[in-house]
Amino acid sequence: MLLAESGAHPDLVRIAQSAYDDLSHGTDVSYEVLNDLLGEASGKGVLGALRQKYSPAAYEAILEPICREIGRQAPVPPYRGPLGEP
């Protein structure tokens, strides 16, 4: 869906096409690519446009799998104590 909605934004098209190609070849898409995809889509206003264009349930169905995959893959930073102390 993000690829279909990104036509006016070449950088977003490049990232979305890369993610789509990986998925179509059965390859996992790295959290870095997914994070870049969401960041670029947000910065270009595509996420806001999707929110307006689709129902809340559809919007969630588009973004939730991406966010869940980022959360699954992203490294967890080390615990730094209650006040950020080592």
C-alpha positions as CSV (number, residue, x, y, z in Angstrom):
1,M,0.0,0.0,0.0
2,L,2.8,2.4,0.8
3,L,4.4,1.7,-2.6
4,A,1.1,2.4,-4.3
5,E,0.7,5.7,-2.4
6,S,4.3,6.9,-2.8
7,G,4.3,7.9,-6.5
8,A,5.0,11.6,-6.0
9,H,8.0,10.9,-3.7
10,P,11.0,9.3,-5.5
11,D,12.9,8.5,-2.2
12,L,9.9,6.8,-0.7
13,V,9.2,4.9,-4.0
14,R,12.8,3.6,-3.9
15,I,12.5,2.4,-0.2
16,A,9.0,0.9,-0.7
17,Q,10.1,-0.9,-3.9
18,S,13.1,-2.3,-2.2
19,A,10.9,-3.7,0.6
20,Y,8.4,-5.0,-1.8
21,D,11.1,-6.7,-3.9
22,D,12.5,-8.4,-0.8
23,L,9.1,-9.7,0.2
24,S,8.2,-10.9,-3.3
25,H,11.5,-12.9,-3.3
26,G,10.7,-14.4,0.1
27,T,13.4,-12.4,1.9
28,D,12.8,-10.7,5.2
29,V,12.9,-6.9,5.1
30,S,15.3,-5.5,7.7
31,Y,14.0,-3.2,10.4
32,E,16.3,-0.5,9.1
33,V,14.5,-0.5,5.8
34,L,11.1,-0.6,7.4
35,N,12.0,2.2,9.8
36,D,13.3,4.3,6.9
37,L,10.0,3.5,5.0
38,L,7.9,4.8,7.9
39,G,10.1,7.8,8.5
40,E,10.1,8.8,4.9
41,A,6.3,8.2,4.5
42,S,5.7,10.3,7.6
43,G,8.0,13.1,6.6
44,K,6.4,13.3,3.1
45,G,2.9,13.4,4.5
46,V,1.9,10.0,3.1
47,L,0.9,8.5,6.5
48,G,-1.4,11.5,7.1
49,A,-2.9,11.0,3.6
50,L,-3.5,7.3,4.3
51,R,-5.1,8.2,7.6
52,Q,-7.5,10.5,5.9
53,K,-8.2,8.2,2.9
54,Y,-8.9,5.0,4.8
55,S,-10.9,4.0,7.8
56,P,-9.1,3.7,11.2
57,A,-9.2,-0.1,10.9
58,A,-7.7,-0.1,7.4
59,Y,-5.0,2.4,8.5
60,E,-4.0,0.2,11.4
61,A,-4.0,-2.9,9.2
62,I,-1.5,-1.1,6.9
63,L,0.9,0.1,9.6
64,E,0.6,-2.4,12.4
65,P,2.5,-5.3,10.6
66,I,5.3,-2.9,9.7
67,C,5.6,-1.6,13.3
68,R,5.3,-5.1,14.8
69,E,8.2,-6.3,12.5
70,I,10.3,-3.3,13.5
71,G,9.7,-4.1,17.1
72,R,10.5,-7.7,16.6
73,Q,13.8,-7.1,14.8
74,A,15.2,-3.9,16.4
75,P,17.9,-4.4,19.0
76,V,17.0,-3.5,22.5
77,P,19.4,-0.9,24.0
78,P,21.2,-1.9,27.2
79,Y,19.5,-1.1,30.5
80,R,21.1,2.1,32.0
81,G,19.5,2.2,35.4
82,P,16.6,4.3,36.7
83,L,18.2,7.7,35.8
84,G,20.2,6.6,32.8
85,E,23.2,5.6,34.9
86,P,25.3,2.6,33.8
